[in-house]
Amino acid sequence: MKKGRIVTIILAITVIIGQLTVVDYSNLSWKNNMGSFLGILSMILLILSTIFSIYKTQNKQEPL
């Protein structure tokens, strides 16, 4: 299960790199780059949630 989460993180980083190549750097307005900005934001949130999920499963305590 942990390997699947790590693969998810790697794929999300790959998508972020891809979105960074699509951004129009001559005009960084929201209107021209909305899709790229939202894609980058969603991948960052996906990475954070996956990291928290890994952390939670590693520190899971047995119920009494």
Long-range contacts (C-beta under 8 A, 24 or more apart in sequence): 1-57, 2-54, 2-57, 5-50, 5-53, 5-54, 6-54, 8-46, 8-50, 9-47, 9-50, 9-51, 12-43, 12-44, 12-46, 12-47, 12-50, 13-43, 13-47, 15-39, 15-43, 16-40, 16-43, 16-44, 19-43
